[in-house]
């Protein structure tokens, strides 16, 4: 282990203050091929091949579910943003990431510490000089100021990494919000589909019940065989079983919707409403266009930039730290003249770099 204490002149400090040892971030380059493997949709025939990607994750923040034109769905979707606990957790993480930016930015300014102290003591009488007082008091009020010169860009890279993390966390928030809204829409339409199936099964059960009654009457009159009655009973019981299963599935989707909207399952009841609306028209597009609107991809790119900034923080650890310090205040043995001008104290530390080199 070799330890070195290096003093740097003021001119060298001013020169180094603008240095940065971290790499400059560049977005990852993705190799492209000259043409698509599959034929593009008709709406993309005029695109003349590839185009530069334009991130569009912000376009997903609109109320996209309104295109279905279902008032009940619209009402349920609006409850997610105010009631879903997972979304509130993601929002708290985003606020934490923004607070870390301000915390790291504080390193750009000096740090001031005030630590007043009062102490009292008594010396040995045997060792006290004749006429001296064995008791003594000490009143101090030091004010310490320290400032780390960001010579190698450590603080700047730390702030940059925190800023990129905040942007990635914002994209994570939008990803969770999008997933929750999409899951609610999926569960809602599955529930309405179950309503349509249950309506059909209810009418089928009623028809099979009448058929069973008719076959029993014919059997009692001698116009039908017992096998016909047994077959009618089997059809009725099988349909009743399917009807019960659909009712259970509907209850499960209803409970899922309640949890997504931040309610206990017992507090939400949706009336039967068979699904009979036509789905909205989906415009023709290619998967790459959908990738431009995905916030999770935007979050991944921001975390690459964050990792790049953290490389600068790690590299700055190889270099010494420059700390400027000063202390001022008052010190006295009596509280009566504690703040008198003759009892002032001050000290200024030199601009010194100290580092440890491991062999």
C-alpha positions in Angstrom: 0.0 0.0 0.0 1.5 3.4 -1.0 -0.1 6.5 0.3 0.6 9.9 -1.3 -0.4 13.4 -0.2 -0.4 15.6 -3.2 -0.7 19.4 -3.1 -2.1 21.1 -6.2 -1.4 24.7 -7.0 -4.4 27.1 -7.4 -3.8 27.4 -11.1 -4.0 23.6 -11.6 -7.2 23.6 -9.5 -8.9 26.2 -11.7 -7.8 24.3 -14.8 -9.1 21.0 -13.5 -12.4 22.5 -12.4 -13.7 22.1 -16.0 -12.5 18.6 -16.4 -14.8 15.5 -16.6 -13.5 12.0 -16.7 -16.7 10.3 -17.7 -17.6 9.2 -21.3 -20.1 11.3 -23.3 -23.4 9.5 -23.8 -24.4 8.4 -27.2 -27.6 6.6 -28.1 -27.0 3.0 -29.1 -26.8 2.4 -32.8 -29.0 -0.3 -34.2 -28.0 -2.0 -37.5 -30.6 -1.9 -40.2 -31.1 -4.0 -43.3 -31.9 -2.4 -46.7 -35.5 -3.7 -46.9 -38.3 -5.4 -44.9 -38.4 -9.2 -44.9 -42.2 -9.1 -45.2 -44.3 -6.9 -47.4 -45.5 -3.8 -45.4 -49.3 -2.8 -45.2 -50.8 -0.9 -48.0 -50.7 2.3 -45.9 -46.9 2.1 -45.8 -46.3 1.5 -49.5 -45.3 5.1 -50.0 -42.8 5.2 -47.1 -39.9 4.2 -49.5 -38.3 1.8 -47.0 -36.9 2.7 -43.6 -37.5 5.9 -41.7 -35.8 7.4 -38.6 -37.6 6.3 -35.4 -39.4 9.1 -33.5 -40.2 8.2 -29.9 -43.9 8.7 -29.3 -44.4 7.2 -25.8 -46.1 10.5 -24.7 -49.0 9.8 -27.2 -50.2 6.9 -25.0 -51.2 9.2 -22.2 -54.6 10.1 -23.7 -57.8 8.3 -22.7 -57.5 5.7 -25.4 -60.3 3.6 -24.0 -62.9 6.1 -25.0 -62.7 4.8 -28.6 -64.9 1.9 -27.5 -67.7 4.2 -26.7 -68.8 2.4 -23.5 -69.8 4.7 -20.6 -69.4 2.0 -18.0 -65.8 1.3 -19.1 -65.0 5.0 -19.1 -66.2 5.3 -15.6 -64.2 2.4 -14.4 -61.0 3.5 -16.2 -61.1 6.9 -14.5 -61.0 5.3 -11.1 -57.6 3.6 -11.7 -55.6 6.9 -11.5 -57.1 7.8 -8.1 -57.6 4.5 -6.4 -55.1 1.9 -7.6 -52.4 1.2 -5.0 -49.8 -0.1 -7.4 -50.1 3.1 -9.4 -49.7 5.2 -6.2 -46.6 3.2 -5.4 -45.1 4.0 -8.8 -46.0 7.7 -8.4 -44.2 7.6 -5.0 -41.1 6.2 -6.7 -41.2 8.9 -9.3 -41.4 11.6 -6.6 -38.5 10.0 -4.8 -36.4 10.0 -8.0 -37.1 13.7 -8.5 -36.2 14.5 -4.9 -32.8 12.7 -5.4 -32.0 15.2 -8.2 -32.4 18.1 -5.8 -30.4 16.1 -3.2 -27.5 15.6 -5.5 -27.7 19.2 -6.8 -27.0 20.4 -3.2 -23.4 19.0 -3.6 -22.7 21.9 -5.9 -23.0 24.3 -3.0 -20.9 24.7 0.2 -21.9 22.8 3.4 -22.3 24.8 6.6 -22.3 23.1 10.0 -22.9 24.8 13.3 -22.1 22.8 16.5 -22.2 24.9 19.7 -20.8 23.2 22.8 -20.7 23.8 26.5 -18.4 21.9 28.7 -17.2 22.1 32.4 -14.5 20.3 34.3 -12.4 20.2 37.4 -8.6 19.6 37.6 -6.8 17.9 40.5 -6.3 20.3 43.4 -2.9 18.8 44.0 -1.8 19.7 40.5 -3.4 23.1 40.4 -1.0 26.1 40.7 -1.2 28.2 43.9 -3.9 30.8 43.4 -5.4 28.9 40.5 -9.0 27.7 40.1 -9.3 23.9 39.7 -12.7 24.4 38.0 -12.9 25.5 34.3 -15.6 26.0 31.7 -15.4 26.1 27.9 -18.1 27.7 25.6 -17.6 27.2 21.9 -19.6 28.1 18.8 -17.8 26.9 15.7 -19.2 27.5 12.3 -17.6 25.1 9.7 -17.8 25.7 6.0 -16.6 23.1 3.5 -16.8 22.9 -0.3 -15.7 20.1 -2.6 -14.5 21.4 -5.9 -16.0 19.2 -8.6 -12.7 18.9 -10.4 -13.3 15.6 -12.1 -17.1 15.8 -12.7 -18.2 13.4 -10.0 -21.0 15.7 -8.8 -22.0 16.6 -12.3 -22.2 12.9 -13.3 -24.1 12.1 -10.1 -26.7 14.8 -11.0 -26.9 13.5 -14.5 -27.4 9.9 -13.4 -30.2 11.0 -11.0 -31.9 13.0 -13.8 -31.8 10.1 -16.2 -33.2 7.8 -13.4 -36.0 10.2 -12.8 -36.9 10.2 -16.5 -36.7 6.3 -16.5 -39.0 6.2 -13.5 -41.5 8.5 -15.2 -41.5 6.1 -18.1 -42.0 3.2 -15.6 -45.0 5.1 -14.2 -46.5 5.4 -17.6 -45.8 1.7 -18.3 -47.7 0.7 -15.1 -50.5 3.1 -15.9 -50.9 1.7 -19.4 -50.7 -1.9 -18.2 -53.4 -1.3 -15.6 -55.7 0.5 -18.0 -55.2 -2.3 -20.6 -55.8 -5.0 -18.0 -59.0 -3.3 -16.8 -60.3 -3.0 -20.4 -59.4 -6.7 -21.0 -61.2 -7.8 -17.9 -64.2 -5.6 -18.7 -64.7 -7.0 -22.2 -64.2 -10.6 -20.9 -66.9 -9.9 -18.4 -69.3 -8.6 -21.0 -68.5 -11.6 -23.2 -69.4 -13.8 -20.2 -72.6 -11.9 -20.0 -73.4 -12.7 -23.6 -72.6 -16.4 -23.1 -74.7 -16.5 -19.9 -77.7 -14.9 -21.7 -77.4 -17.6 -24.4 -77.0 -20.4 -21.8 -79.9 -19.1 -19.7 -82.2 -19.2 -22.8 -80.8 -22.7 -23.7 -81.5 -24.0 -20.2 -85.0 -22.8 -20.4 -85.5 -24.4 -23.8 -84.0 -27.8 -22.5 -86.2 -27.6 -19.4 -89.3 -27.3 -21.6 -88.0 -30.1 -23.8 -87.5 -32.4 -20.8 -91.0 -31.6 -19.6 -92.4 -32.4 -23.0 -90.5 -35.8 -23.2 -91.7 -36.7 -19.7 -95.3 -36.0 -20.7 -94.9 -38.1 -23.9 -93.3 -40.9 -21.9 -96.1 -41.0 -19.4 -98.6 -41.1 -22.3 -96.7 -43.9 -23.9 -95.7 -41.9 -27.0 -91.9 -41.7 -26.1 -89.2 -44.0 -24.8 -87.4 -43.7 -21.5 -84.1 -43.0 -23.5 -85.6 -39.8 -24.8 -86.3 -38.6 -21.2 -82.7 -39.6 -20.1 -81.2 -37.8 -23.1 -83.2 -34.6 -22.3 -82.2 -34.7 -18.7 -78.5 -35.1 -19.7 -78.7 -32.1 -22.1 -80.3 -29.9 -19.4 -77.8 -30.8 -16.7 -74.8 -30.3 -19.0 -76.1 -26.9 -20.0 -76.8 -25.9 -16.4 -73.2 -26.9 -15.5 -71.9 -24.6 -18.3 -74.2 -21.8 -17.1 -72.8 -22.2 -13.6 -69.2 -22.1 -14.9 -69.8 -19.0 -16.9 -71.3 -17.4 -13.7 -68.1 -18.2 -11.8 -65.9 -16.8 -14.6 -68.0 -13.6 -14.6 -67.6 -13.2 -10.8 -63.8 -13.6 -11.2 -63.6 -10.9 -13.8 -65.8 -8.7 -11.7 -63.6 -9.2 -8.7 -60.5 -8.4 -10.8 -62.1 -5.1 -11.9 -62.8 -4.2 -8.3 -59.2 -4.8 -7.3 -57.9 -2.7 -10.2 -60.1 0.2 -9.2 -59.0 0.0 -5.6 -62.2 -1.5 -4.1 -63.0 -4.7 -2.2 -64.8 -7.2 -4.5 -67.9 -7.0 -2.3 -68.2 -3.3 -3.0 -68.5 -3.6 -6.8 -71.4 -5.0 -8.8 -71.9 -4.7 -12.5 -75.3 -5.3 -14.0 -75.6 -7.9 -16.8 -74.9 -6.3 -20.2 -74.1 -8.6 -23.0 -71.4 -7.6 -25.4 -72.9 -6.6 -28.7 -70.9 -3.5 -29.9 -68.7 -3.6 -32.9 -64.9 -3.2 -32.1 -63.3 0.0 -33.3 -61.3 0.0 -36.5 -57.6 -0.6 -35.9 -55.4 1.3 -38.5 -52.8 -0.7 -40.3 -49.4 -0.4 -38.9 -46.1 -2.3 -38.5 -44.6 -3.5 -35.2 -41.8 -0.9 -35.3 -44.5 1.9 -35.2 -45.8 0.4 -32.0 -42.4 0.2 -30.5 -42.1 4.0 -30.8 -45.0 4.4 -28.4 -43.9 2.0 -25.7 -42.8 3.8 -22.5 -40.9 0.7 -21.2 -38.5 1.0 -24.2 -38.0 4.7 -23.4 -37.3 3.7 -19.8 -34.7 1.2 -20.9 -32.9 3.8 -23.1 -32.8 6.3 -20.2 -31.3 3.7 -17.9 -28.5 3.2 -20.5 -27.8 6.9 -20.2 -27.9 6.6 -16.4 -25.4 3.8 -16.5 -23.2 5.9 -18.8 -23.2 8.7 -16.2 -22.4 6.3 -13.4 -19.2 5.3 -15.3 -18.1 8.9 -14.9 -18.8 8.8 -11.2 -16.8 5.6 -10.9 -13.8 7.0 -12.9 -13.8 10.1 -10.7 -13.1 7.9 -7.7 -9.6 7.2 -9.1 -8.7 10.9 -8.6 -8.1 12.9 -5.5 -10.9 15.0 -3.9 -10.4 18.8 -3.5 -12.0 20.2 -0.4 -11.9 23.8 0.7 -12.7 24.3 4.3 -12.9 27.2 6.8 -13.9 27.5 10.4 -15.0 30.6 12.4 -16.8 31.3 15.6 -16.3 32.1 19.3 -14.7 30.4 22.2 -14.6 31.5 25.8 -14.2 30.3 29.3 -17.1 32.5 30.5 -20.6 32.8 29.2 -20.6 36.5 30.0 -18.1 37.4 27.3 -18.7 34.4 25.0 -19.5 36.5 22.0 -17.0 39.3 22.5 -14.7 40.1 19.6 -11.4 39.1 21.3 -12.8 35.5 21.8 -13.2 35.0 18.0 -11.6 32.1 16.3 -11.0 31.2 12.7 -9.1 28.8 10.5 -8.8 28.3 6.7 -7.8 25.0 5.3 -5.5 24.8 2.2 -6.6 23.5 -1.1 -5.2 20.0 -0.7 -5.8 16.8 -2.7 -5.3 13.5 -0.9 -5.7 10.1 -2.4 -4.7 6.5 -1.7 -3.0 4.4 -4.4 -3.2 0.6 -4.0 -0.2 -1.3 -5.3 
